[in-house]
Amino acid sequence: MGGAQLLVIRHGQTAWSVAGKHTGRTDIPLTDVGREEARAAARTLTGWNLQHAYTSPLARARETAEIVSPACGITVDDSLLEWDYGVFEGETTPQTRERVPGWSVWTHEITGGESVDEVGERADVFLSRVEAEVPDGNAVAFAHGHLLAVLIARWCGLPAVEGRRFALATATVSLLGWHREDRVIRALNHRVGDELDPPFRT
Protein backbone atom coordinates (compact mmCIF):
# COMPACT_ATOMS: atom_id res chain seq x y z
CA MET A 1 0.00 0.00 0.00
CA GLY A 2 1.10 3.57 -0.61
CA GLY A 3 3.94 4.63 -2.87
CA ALA A 4 6.91 6.97 -2.95
CA GLN A 5 7.84 9.27 -0.11
CA LEU A 6 8.54 12.86 -1.17
CA LEU A 7 10.89 15.14 0.72
CA VAL A 8 10.22 18.83 0.00
CA ILE A 9 12.85 21.45 0.79
CA ARG A 10 12.30 25.19 0.63
CA HIS A 11 15.30 27.14 -0.65
CA GLY A 12 17.60 28.89 1.79
CA GLN A 13 17.43 32.50 2.89
CA THR A 14 17.48 35.35 0.35
CA ALA A 15 17.57 39.10 0.89
CA TRP A 16 13.88 39.25 -0.05
CA SER A 17 12.83 36.44 2.28
CA VAL A 18 14.48 38.36 5.14
CA ALA A 19 12.50 41.46 4.17
CA GLY A 20 9.25 39.50 3.79
CA LYS A 21 8.87 40.44 0.12
CA HIS A 22 6.81 38.26 -2.20
CA THR A 23 9.45 36.64 -4.38
CA GLY A 24 7.86 34.88 -7.33
CA ARG A 25 9.78 34.90 -10.60
CA THR A 26 12.44 37.44 -9.55
CA ASP A 27 15.61 35.38 -9.79
CA ILE A 28 17.73 36.33 -6.79
CA PRO A 29 20.50 34.29 -5.15
CA LEU A 30 20.87 32.90 -1.67
CA THR A 31 22.54 34.95 1.03
CA ASP A 32 25.55 33.54 2.87
CA VAL A 33 23.13 32.57 5.65
CA GLY A 34 20.98 30.83 3.05
CA ARG A 35 23.96 28.81 1.84
CA GLU A 36 24.72 27.74 5.40
CA GLU A 37 21.04 26.80 5.85
CA ALA A 38 21.30 24.65 2.72
CA ARG A 39 24.37 22.89 4.10
CA ALA A 40 22.41 22.16 7.28
CA ALA A 41 19.50 20.80 5.22
CA ALA A 42 21.95 18.48 3.47
CA ARG A 43 22.82 16.92 6.82
CA THR A 44 19.17 16.00 7.40
CA LEU A 45 19.29 13.79 4.28
CA THR A 46 22.22 11.67 5.43
CA GLY A 47 21.27 8.02 5.02
CA TRP A 48 18.36 8.60 2.66
CA ASN A 49 18.29 6.52 -0.52
CA LEU A 50 16.98 9.01 -3.08
CA GLN A 51 15.84 7.79 -6.50
CA HIS A 52 15.10 11.22 -8.01
CA ALA A 53 15.73 14.87 -7.16
CA TYR A 54 13.87 17.78 -8.76
CA THR A 55 14.35 21.53 -8.53
CA SER A 56 12.70 24.75 -9.60
CA PRO A 57 14.78 26.47 -12.29
CA LEU A 58 15.11 29.64 -10.18
CA ALA A 59 18.60 30.29 -8.80
CA ARG A 60 17.70 30.22 -5.11
CA ALA A 61 16.18 26.74 -5.36
CA ARG A 62 18.76 25.43 -7.81
CA GLU A 63 21.63 26.62 -5.60
CA THR A 64 20.04 24.98 -2.56
CA ALA A 65 19.75 21.72 -4.50
CA GLU A 66 23.36 21.95 -5.67
CA ILE A 67 24.61 22.50 -2.12
CA VAL A 68 22.60 19.55 -0.85
CA SER A 69 23.97 17.64 -3.87
CA PRO A 70 21.85 14.46 -3.90
CA ALA A 71 23.79 11.52 -5.35
CA CYS A 72 20.97 10.72 -7.81
CA GLY A 73 21.53 14.00 -9.69
CA ILE A 74 19.10 16.90 -10.11
CA THR A 75 16.35 17.42 -12.69
CA VAL A 76 15.02 20.93 -13.36
CA ASP A 77 11.20 21.04 -13.47
CA ASP A 78 9.30 24.21 -14.42
CA SER A 79 6.24 22.98 -12.49
CA LEU A 80 8.17 23.84 -9.32
CA LEU A 81 8.44 27.57 -10.13
CA GLU A 82 7.18 29.83 -7.36
CA TRP A 83 3.74 31.46 -7.58
CA ASP A 84 3.62 34.28 -10.12
CA TYR A 85 2.57 37.22 -7.92
CA GLY A 86 1.98 39.60 -10.82
CA VAL A 87 1.79 43.25 -9.75
CA PHE A 88 2.43 42.26 -6.13
CA GLU A 89 5.94 40.96 -6.85
CA GLY A 90 8.52 42.47 -4.52
CA GLU A 91 5.96 43.82 -2.05
CA THR A 92 5.40 42.78 1.53
CA THR A 93 1.89 41.95 2.70
CA PRO A 94 1.75 45.06 4.96
CA GLN A 95 2.73 47.24 1.99
CA THR A 96 0.00 45.77 -0.19
CA ARG A 97 -2.58 46.11 2.58
CA GLU A 98 -1.98 49.86 2.66
CA ARG A 99 -3.92 50.06 -0.61
CA VAL A 100 -5.86 46.75 -0.50
CA PRO A 101 -7.10 46.24 3.09
CA GLY A 102 -7.04 42.61 4.20
CA TRP A 103 -5.12 41.49 1.12
CA SER A 104 -3.68 37.97 1.01
CA VAL A 105 -2.33 35.83 -1.78
CA TRP A 106 -4.75 33.15 -0.61
CA THR A 107 -7.93 35.20 -0.79
CA HIS A 108 -7.49 37.96 -3.38
CA GLU A 109 -7.10 38.10 -7.14
CA ILE A 110 -3.45 38.18 -8.20
CA THR A 111 -3.51 40.87 -10.86
CA GLY A 112 -1.15 39.98 -13.69
CA GLY A 113 -0.17 36.69 -12.05
CA GLU A 114 -1.54 33.24 -11.16
CA SER A 115 -4.60 32.25 -9.19
CA VAL A 116 -4.17 29.83 -6.32
CA ASP A 117 -5.91 27.15 -8.37
CA GLU A 118 -3.46 27.63 -11.24
CA VAL A 119 -0.61 27.07 -8.79
CA GLY A 120 -2.47 23.97 -7.61
CA GLU A 121 -2.67 22.68 -11.17
CA ARG A 122 1.12 22.97 -11.50
CA ALA A 123 1.56 21.14 -8.21
CA ASP A 124 -0.68 18.36 -9.54
CA VAL A 125 1.42 18.10 -12.71
CA PHE A 126 4.55 17.67 -10.61
CA LEU A 127 2.97 15.10 -8.30
CA SER A 128 1.84 13.09 -11.33
CA ARG A 129 5.42 13.11 -12.59
CA VAL A 130 6.71 11.84 -9.25
CA GLU A 131 4.06 9.11 -9.20
CA ALA A 132 5.13 7.97 -12.69
CA GLU A 133 8.89 8.15 -12.14
CA VAL A 134 9.13 7.05 -8.51
CA PRO A 135 6.49 4.35 -7.89
CA ASP A 136 8.16 3.54 -4.57
CA GLY A 137 11.22 4.71 -2.64
CA ASN A 138 12.18 8.34 -2.05
CA ALA A 139 12.28 11.54 -4.09
CA VAL A 140 13.15 15.12 -3.14
CA ALA A 141 11.93 18.47 -4.49
CA PHE A 142 13.67 21.83 -4.00
CA ALA A 143 11.36 24.78 -4.47
CA HIS A 144 9.62 27.74 -2.83
CA GLY A 145 7.49 28.52 0.21
CA HIS A 146 4.10 29.08 -1.38
CA LEU A 147 4.47 26.54 -4.18
CA LEU A 148 5.48 23.86 -1.68
CA ALA A 149 2.66 24.80 0.70
CA VAL A 150 0.18 24.29 -2.15
CA LEU A 151 1.92 21.05 -3.12
CA ILE A 152 1.57 19.73 0.43
CA ALA A 153 -2.14 20.54 0.37
CA ARG A 154 -2.60 18.77 -2.98
CA TRP A 155 -0.59 15.75 -1.74
CA CYS A 156 -3.18 15.42 1.02
CA GLY A 157 -6.09 15.82 -1.42
CA LEU A 158 -6.98 19.29 -0.09
CA PRO A 159 -7.91 22.31 -2.22
CA ALA A 160 -4.91 24.39 -3.22
CA VAL A 161 -6.05 27.28 -1.00
CA GLU A 162 -5.48 25.10 2.06
CA GLY A 163 -1.77 25.55 1.45
CA ARG A 164 -2.21 28.56 3.73
CA ARG A 165 -2.10 26.08 6.64
CA PHE A 166 1.51 25.09 5.87
CA ALA A 167 3.94 27.95 6.51
CA LEU A 168 7.44 26.81 5.60
CA ALA A 169 10.63 28.43 6.89
CA THR A 170 13.68 28.73 4.66
CA ALA A 171 15.73 25.56 4.07
CA THR A 172 13.42 23.36 6.11
CA VAL A 173 12.68 19.78 5.14
CA SER A 174 9.18 18.29 5.14
CA LEU A 175 8.34 14.66 4.47
CA LEU A 176 5.23 13.57 2.60
CA GLY A 177 4.45 9.89 2.90
CA TRP A 178 1.78 7.31 3.50
CA HIS A 179 -0.23 5.69 6.27
CA ARG A 180 -1.58 2.56 4.64
CA GLU A 181 -3.42 3.87 1.55
CA ASP A 182 -3.65 7.47 2.74
CA ARG A 183 -1.24 10.26 1.84
CA VAL A 184 -0.03 11.98 5.03
CA ILE A 185 2.49 14.54 6.30
CA ARG A 186 5.24 12.69 8.16
CA ALA A 187 7.28 15.78 9.10
CA LEU A 188 6.88 19.53 8.60
CA ASN A 189 9.48 22.32 8.86
CA HIS A 190 12.23 19.95 9.99
CA ARG A 191 15.68 21.42 10.68
CA VAL A 192 19.03 19.76 11.30
CA GLY A 193 19.22 18.42 14.85
CA ASP A 194 15.61 17.26 14.79
CA GLU A 195 15.78 13.60 13.86
CA LEU A 196 13.26 12.34 11.35
CA ASP A 197 11.76 9.13 12.68
CA PRO A 198 14.08 6.31 11.47
CA PRO A 199 11.23 4.02 10.33
CA PHE A 200 10.43 6.58 7.62
CA ARG A 201 14.02 6.64 6.33
CA THR A 202 14.29 4.05 3.58
C-alpha positions, 0 to 999 in steps of 0.5 A: 500500500502507498507509494513513494515518499517525497521530501520537499525542501524550501530554498535557503534565505534570500535578501527578499525572504528576510525582508518578507517580500513576495518573491515569485519569478524574480531570480535572486541568489541565496545569502551567505546565511541561506547557503549555510542553511542549505548545508544544514539541510543536506545533513538532514538527508544523510542516510536517505536513498533518493531515486530522483531529485527535482528543482525549480529552475530559479537560482535560489532553489537550484543553488540549494539543491546543488549545495545539498547535492543528492547523489541521484543528480538533479532534474530541473522542473518548471512545475516547481516555479514559485507562484507568479505574484503579478503586480504584487511581486517584490511587495510585503503583505503590509505594503500591499494592505496599505492600498488593498485592506485585508489582502492575502495571496490566498484570498485575493485576485493576483492581478497579472499573475496566477490564481491559487488554483493555477498554482495547484494545477502545477503542483498536480502536474509535478505530483503526477510526474513523481508518481510515474517516475518514482512508484516507490522509494524516495524523491526530493523536491527543492522549491519555494514557500508558497508553491510547496505549501500548495503542493503539500495541500494537494498531496493530502487531497486538499484544495490548493487554497489550504496551502495557507495552513503550511507555513514553511521556513527557509531551508526546512525539510518536510516529508510527505508519505503514507499511512496505509493507503492514505497520503499523510504529512510525516514531518513539517518544517524539519531542521538539522538536529531534529531527527526524522523518525528512522522508520520513515528513512528508507 
